[in-house]
Amino acid sequence: MSLIKKNFLYNLALTISTIIFPIVTFPYASRILGPEGIGKVQFVTSFGQYFVLIAALGIPVYGVREVAKLRHHSIKLKQFFTEMVMLNFITSVLFLSVYLVLVINIKSLYKDFDFYLVATLMVLLGFCNIDWFFSGLERFKFIAIRSLLIKSIALIALFILVKQKSDDIYFLWITIGTMVLNNIWNIWSARSYLNLGLIRKISLKKHVKPLIYIFSTVAAISVYAFLDTVILGFLKGYTDVGYYTAASKINKITIPVLTSLGVVLIPQISQAFKSKNMEEVQRLAKYSFDFVIFLGIPMTCGLIALAPELIIMFSGEDFSNAILPMQIFAPVVLIIGLSNVWAIQILTPAGRDRQVTISVAIGVVVSLVLNFALIPHFAYLGAAVANVLSELAVMCGFAYFSSFVIQRLFNYKLIIKTTLISLTFIPITYILRHFLVSNHLVICLLSVPLCGVVYSAVQYFIVKNELMIIQIANVRNKFLNK
């Protein structure tokens, strides 16, 4: 089995766990804590993640690229890793101070000081989040196993500790604790690469220029990724954040499926760029783009069609107000998947950090304008619209700048055909819901496989999708050769 396929399978296992974990935990927690409790935990977590992202200075993106280049140079790799960890440690301490000053001086935050105090662990230990290091080394097996074990511990803790509405603090501990345990395990596992004896030889000057561009991008991403939740919380309260969280969380559960292949391909694409093998870059990027289209469009249509059932099943009757924002959110799945191809798999490995920054800056402007314009009047619905349009603006920027690096990836025929097939999901679910079945779970259990069979059959037999035909042929050959 090729290295790409092995890494994809390990990353797929991680992706599946990332999907299953909230599917199990969120329905349980949301029914006990309600919209307000869920909203409070999400708001505190989002507020803390601002500081984690900014303190990281873009190292997670820059690190994958550089580690992939240095993986066969032991001494240089250790020096680079030590430089990045020490730099991130200093910024984490600095931004922890800023975080505490804001929490203490803003009354609306200080009234829940015990919650924000828990989140300090996430901010302080953010420098230990070195998944970028293991990704650059293509150690996806380690990442998958570690994540599965820690998620299992968190799941047990949830069922033991969260029993009533007042246990929202325990839910926050579990949410933050999962991140912290991942980080501690990371840094311990990579301790052999951390050479404090190299501190005197540390030279950050060469990293300044690329990090400035990437930091600008990451800082901007943190603005439009979390700004909607923070503004919504400040202007409308925790309950609205709860509805918004339920709507966005269900949609975003599916995103790792679309980005899982990209995570595996980044080191490969970085190596291709380094060796100036543009044919390989084009091949890998096209493969990834077709993969996102093939899965992203039906996912989007499926989320829109099944939003009423998914919200009630996933969050409970108290969250019925989240159905419409979930349907508004649905296109974000496809948009982020495509953004990942153009930005993370093409522009970043190509060293086009400036263009990434410009694209994200456009998204920040769109997000700021729309959030402040829409949230006061339309609350969580306005936040959902602002989020989708902001992501779309960023994606368009990435696509435009990527066209200067490689040939166009847009396969319009594939997009149109896939969209037309996926639109059949809406009448299928409508017929089941209104004429045959009334149970939410049964509707989902019937709709998903039925829509999947219709979609796959048309793609394979009528459209003759190249990606699907090749993969099925590979599986068939493996069985025949055994």
C-alpha positions in Angstrom: 0.0 0.0 0.0 1.4 3.4 -0.9 2.4 5.9 1.7 -0.4 8.3 0.7 -3.0 5.6 1.0 -1.7 4.5 4.5 -1.7 8.1 5.7 -5.1 8.7 4.3 -6.5 5.7 6.1 -5.0 6.8 9.4 -6.3 10.3 8.8 -9.7 8.9 7.9 -9.8 7.1 11.2 -9.1 10.4 12.9 -11.7 12.1 10.8 -14.3 9.4 11.7 -13.6 9.8 15.4 -13.9 13.6 15.0 -17.3 13.1 13.4 -18.5 10.4 15.9 -17.4 12.2 19.0 -19.7 15.2 18.7 -22.5 13.0 17.4 -22.4 11.2 20.7 -21.5 14.0 23.1 -23.4 17.0 21.8 -26.9 15.4 21.9 -26.3 14.3 25.4 -24.9 17.6 26.6 -27.4 19.8 24.7 -30.5 18.0 26.2 -29.1 18.5 29.7 -27.6 22.0 29.5 -30.1 23.5 27.0 -29.4 26.4 24.6 -28.1 28.7 27.3 -25.6 26.2 28.8 -24.3 25.1 25.4 -24.0 28.8 24.3 -22.0 29.7 27.4 -19.5 26.9 27.0 -19.2 27.7 23.2 -18.7 31.4 23.9 -16.0 30.9 26.5 -14.2 28.4 24.3 -14.4 30.6 21.2 -13.1 33.6 23.2 -10.1 31.6 24.4 -9.4 30.2 21.0 -8.8 33.7 19.7 -5.8 34.0 21.8 -4.5 30.5 21.1 -4.7 31.2 17.3 -3.0 34.6 17.5 -0.3 33.3 19.9 0.5 30.5 17.4 1.8 33.2 14.9 0.9 31.0 12.0 3.4 28.3 13.1 0.9 25.4 12.5 0.7 26.2 8.8 4.4 27.3 8.4 5.6 24.3 10.4 4.0 21.6 8.2 5.7 23.0 5.2 9.1 23.5 6.7 9.2 20.1 8.6 8.3 18.3 5.3 11.4 19.9 3.8 13.7 19.2 6.8 12.5 15.8 7.8 15.7 14.1 6.4 18.0 16.6 8.1 18.1 15.6 11.8 20.0 18.5 13.3 18.2 21.2 11.2 14.9 19.6 12.1 15.6 19.7 15.8 16.8 23.3 15.6 13.7 24.4 13.7 11.3 22.5 16.1 13.0 24.1 19.1 12.8 27.5 17.6 9.1 27.2 16.9 8.2 25.8 20.3 10.2 28.4 22.2 8.7 31.2 20.2 5.2 29.9 20.6 5.8 29.5 24.4 6.8 33.1 24.7 3.7 34.3 22.8 1.4 32.0 24.7 2.5 33.6 28.0 2.2 37.1 26.6 -1.3 36.6 25.2 -2.4 34.8 28.4 -1.7 38.1 30.2 -3.8 40.0 27.7 -6.6 37.4 28.0 -6.7 37.8 31.8 -6.6 41.6 31.7 -9.6 41.6 29.4 -11.6 39.0 31.5 -11.0 40.9 34.7 -11.9 44.3 33.3 -14.9 43.5 31.1 -17.9 43.0 33.4 -19.9 40.7 31.1 -16.9 38.3 31.2 -15.9 38.7 34.8 -19.3 37.6 36.1 -18.4 34.1 34.8 -14.7 34.4 35.9 -14.6 30.7 37.0 -15.4 29.6 33.4 -12.8 31.9 31.8 -10.2 30.7 34.4 -10.6 27.1 33.1 -9.9 28.4 29.6 -6.6 29.8 30.7 -5.2 26.3 30.5 -6.0 26.2 26.8 -4.3 29.6 26.2 -1.2 28.8 28.3 -0.6 25.3 26.8 -1.4 26.3 23.3 2.4 26.1 22.4 2.2 22.3 22.9 -0.3 22.0 20.1 2.3 20.6 17.6 0.2 18.5 15.3 1.9 20.5 12.6 5.2 18.7 13.5 3.8 15.2 13.3 1.9 16.1 10.1 5.1 17.3 8.5 6.7 14.0 9.4 3.7 12.2 8.1 3.1 10.5 11.5 -0.6 10.3 11.0 -0.8 6.9 12.8 0.4 8.6 16.0 -2.1 11.5 15.7 -5.0 9.1 15.1 -4.3 6.8 18.0 -3.7 9.7 20.4 -6.8 11.4 19.4 -9.0 8.3 19.7 -7.7 7.5 23.3 -8.2 11.0 24.6 -11.7 11.3 23.0 -12.6 8.0 24.7 -11.5 9.4 28.1 -13.5 12.6 27.5 -16.6 10.6 26.5 -16.5 8.7 29.8 -16.0 11.9 31.8 -19.0 13.5 30.1 -21.4 10.7 31.1 -20.0 10.7 34.7 -19.8 14.4 35.4 -22.6 16.1 33.4 -26.0 15.2 34.9 -27.9 18.5 35.3 -28.0 22.1 34.0 -25.6 23.4 36.6 -22.9 21.0 35.4 -22.0 23.3 32.5 -18.7 24.1 34.1 -17.9 20.3 33.9 -18.7 20.3 30.2 -16.3 23.2 29.8 -13.6 21.3 31.7 -14.1 18.3 29.4 -14.0 20.5 26.3 -10.8 22.3 27.4 -9.3 19.2 29.0 -9.5 17.3 25.7 -7.4 20.0 24.0 -5.0 20.2 26.9 -4.4 16.5 27.1 -3.8 16.3 23.3 -1.2 19.1 23.7 0.6 17.6 26.7 0.8 14.2 25.0 2.1 15.9 21.8 5.0 17.7 23.5 6.0 14.7 25.5 6.1 12.5 22.4 8.3 15.0 20.6 10.6 15.7 23.5 13.6 14.0 21.8 13.4 16.7 19.1 13.3 19.5 21.6 16.9 20.4 22.2 17.1 23.3 24.7 20.9 23.2 24.3 20.3 24.9 20.9 18.6 27.9 22.5 21.8 30.0 22.2 22.0 29.2 18.5 18.3 30.0 17.8 17.9 32.4 14.9 14.4 33.7 14.3 15.3 36.2 11.6 14.9 33.8 8.7 11.4 32.9 9.9 10.2 36.5 10.3 9.0 37.2 6.8 7.0 34.0 6.1 5.6 34.1 9.6 4.5 37.7 9.3 2.4 36.8 6.2 1.1 33.5 7.7 0.4 35.2 11.1 -1.5 38.0 9.4 -3.6 35.3 7.7 -4.2 33.2 10.9 -5.0 36.3 12.9 -7.5 37.3 10.2 -8.9 33.8 10.1 -9.4 33.9 13.8 -11.4 37.1 13.3 -13.9 35.8 10.8 -13.9 32.2 12.2 -14.9 33.2 15.8 -16.1 36.8 15.4 -19.7 35.8 14.7 -20.0 33.8 17.9 -18.3 36.5 20.0 -20.4 39.3 18.6 -23.6 37.2 18.9 -22.8 36.5 22.5 -22.1 40.1 23.4 -25.1 41.5 21.6 -27.8 38.8 22.0 -26.7 36.5 24.9 -25.8 32.8 25.5 -29.1 31.4 24.3 -28.7 32.7 20.7 -25.1 31.4 20.7 -26.6 28.0 21.7 -28.9 28.0 18.6 -26.0 29.2 16.4 -23.7 26.5 17.8 -26.1 23.7 17.2 -26.7 24.9 13.6 -23.0 25.3 12.8 -21.7 22.2 14.7 -23.8 19.7 12.7 -22.6 21.2 9.4 -19.0 21.4 10.5 -18.9 17.8 11.7 -18.7 16.8 8.0 -15.9 19.2 7.1 -13.0 16.9 8.3 -14.2 14.3 5.7 -13.4 16.8 2.9 -10.1 18.0 4.4 -8.8 14.6 5.5 -7.2 13.9 2.1 -5.7 17.4 1.9 -3.9 16.9 5.3 -2.2 13.8 3.9 -1.3 15.5 0.6 0.3 18.6 2.0 3.7 17.0 2.6 3.6 15.4 -0.8 2.7 18.6 -2.5 5.4 20.5 -0.6 8.0 18.0 -1.8 6.7 18.4 -5.4 7.0 22.1 -5.2 10.5 21.8 -3.7 11.6 19.6 -6.6 9.7 21.9 -9.1 7.7 18.9 -10.3 4.6 20.9 -11.4 3.0 18.0 -13.2 2.8 16.1 -9.8 1.5 19.2 -8.1 -1.2 19.5 -10.8 -2.1 15.8 -10.5 -2.4 15.9 -6.7 -4.4 19.1 -6.7 -6.8 17.9 -9.3 -7.3 14.7 -7.5 -8.1 16.6 -4.3 -10.4 19.1 -6.0 -12.4 16.3 -7.6 -12.6 14.5 -4.3 -14.1 17.6 -2.6 -16.6 18.2 -5.3 -17.6 14.5 -5.4 -18.4 14.5 -1.6 -19.0 18.1 -0.8 -21.9 18.9 -3.0 -24.0 15.9 -1.9 -23.1 16.6 1.7 -24.4 20.2 1.3 -27.7 19.0 -0.3 -28.1 16.3 2.3 -27.6 18.7 5.2 -30.2 21.1 3.8 -32.8 18.3 3.1 -32.4 16.6 6.5 -31.9 19.7 8.7 -35.2 19.4 10.6 -34.5 15.8 11.6 -30.8 16.3 12.4 -31.4 19.3 14.6 -34.1 17.6 16.7 -32.2 14.3 16.9 -28.8 16.0 17.5 -29.8 18.7 19.9 -33.4 18.2 21.1 -36.8 20.0 20.7 -35.4 23.0 22.5 -33.1 23.8 19.6 -35.8 23.8 16.8 -34.9 27.5 16.1 -31.6 26.2 14.8 -33.2 24.4 11.7 -33.2 27.4 9.4 -29.7 28.7 10.3 -28.4 25.1 9.8 -29.8 25.2 6.2 -28.2 28.6 5.6 -24.9 27.2 6.9 -24.9 24.1 4.7 -22.8 25.5 1.8 -20.0 26.3 4.2 -19.1 22.6 4.1 -18.3 22.7 0.3 -16.8 26.2 0.5 -14.3 25.3 3.2 -13.4 22.1 1.5 -12.5 24.0 -1.7 -10.7 26.8 0.2 -8.6 24.0 1.8 -7.5 22.8 -1.7 -6.6 26.2 -3.0 -5.0 27.7 0.1 -3.5 24.9 2.2 -2.6 22.5 -0.6 -1.5 25.0 -3.3 -0.8 28.5 -2.2 0.9 27.7 1.1 3.2 24.9 -0.2 4.1 27.2 -3.1 5.2 29.9 -0.6 2.4 32.3 -1.7 1.7 33.5 1.8 1.1 37.1 0.8 -1.8 36.0 -1.5 -3.3 33.9 1.3 -3.2 36.9 3.6 -4.9 39.2 1.0 -7.7 36.6 0.5 -8.3 36.3 4.2 -8.2 40.0 4.7 -11.1 40.3 2.2 -13.0 37.8 4.3 -12.3 39.8 7.5 -13.8 42.9 6.0 -16.8 41.1 4.7 -17.3 39.4 8.1 -17.0 42.6 10.1 -19.4 44.5 7.9 -22.0 41.8 7.7 -21.9 40.7 11.3 -22.4 44.2 12.7 -25.0 44.9 10.1 -27.0 41.7 10.4 -26.7 40.4 14.0 -28.5 43.3 15.7 -31.5 42.7 13.4 -31.5 39.0 12.6 -29.5 37.5 15.6 -28.3 34.0 14.8 -29.8 34.0 11.3 -27.8 37.1 10.5 -24.6 35.5 11.9 -25.2 32.4 9.7 -25.6 34.5 6.5 -22.5 36.6 7.4 -20.4 33.4 8.0 -21.4 31.9 4.6 -20.7 35.0 2.6 -17.4 35.6 4.4 -16.2 32.1 3.7 -17.3 32.5 0.1 -15.3 35.7 -0.3 -12.2 34.1 1.1 -12.6 31.0 -1.2 -12.9 33.3 -4.3 -9.7 35.0 -3.3 -7.9 31.7 -2.9 -9.2 30.4 -6.3 -8.1 33.6 -8.1 -4.5 33.6 -6.8 -4.1 29.8 -7.2 -4.8 30.3 -11.0 -1.4 31.9 -11.2 0.3 28.8 -9.7 -1.3 25.9 -11.5 -3.8 25.4 -14.3 -7.5 25.7 -13.5 -9.0 23.1 -11.4 -12.6 23.9 -12.0 -14.3 21.1 -13.7 -17.6 22.8 -14.6 -19.2 19.6 -16.1 -18.4 17.6 -12.9 -19.8 20.4 -10.7 -23.1 20.8 -12.7 -23.7 17.0 -13.0 -22.9 16.4 -9.3 -25.3 19.3 -8.3 -28.1 18.0 -10.4 -27.8 14.5 -9.0 -27.6 15.8 -5.4 -30.7 17.9 -5.7 -32.7 14.7 -5.9 -32.1 14.3 -2.2 -34.7 17.1 -1.5 -37.7 15.3 -3.1 -36.6 11.9 -1.7 -36.6 13.2 1.9 -39.8 15.2 1.3 -41.7 12.2 0.2 -40.4 10.1 3.1 -41.2 12.9 5.6 -44.7 13.7 4.4 -46.1 10.5 3.1 -44.3 7.5 4.6 -42.6 8.1 7.9 -43.0 10.5 10.9 -40.1 9.3 13.1 -37.0 11.5 12.8 -34.5 8.7 13.2 -36.3 6.4 10.7 -36.3 9.2 8.1 -32.6 9.7 8.4 -31.9 5.9 8.4 -33.9 5.6 5.2 -32.9 8.8 3.5 -29.1 8.6 3.8 -28.7 5.1 2.2 -31.4 5.7 -0.4 -29.9 9.0 -1.4 -26.4 7.5 -1.4 -27.5 4.6 -3.7 -29.2 7.0 -6.1 -26.2 9.3 -6.1 -23.6 6.6 -6.5 -25.5 4.7 -9.2 -26.0 7.8 -11.4 -22.4 8.9 -10.9 -21.0 5.4 -11.8 -23.4 4.2 -14.5 -24.6 7.4 -16.2 -22.1 10.1 -15.5 -19.2 7.6 -15.4 -17.3 9.6 -12.8 -13.6 9.1 -13.3 -12.6 9.3 -9.7 -15.2 6.7 -8.7 -14.4 4.3 -11.5 -10.7 4.3 -10.7 -11.3 3.7 -7.0 -13.7 0.9 -7.6 -11.3 -0.7 -10.1 -8.5 -0.5 -7.5 -10.6 -2.2 -4.9 -11.7 -4.9 -7.4 -8.1 -5.6 -8.5 -7.0 -6.0 -4.9 -9.6 -8.6 -4.2 -8.9 -10.5 -7.4 -5.1 -10.5 -6.7 -5.6 -12.0 -3.2 
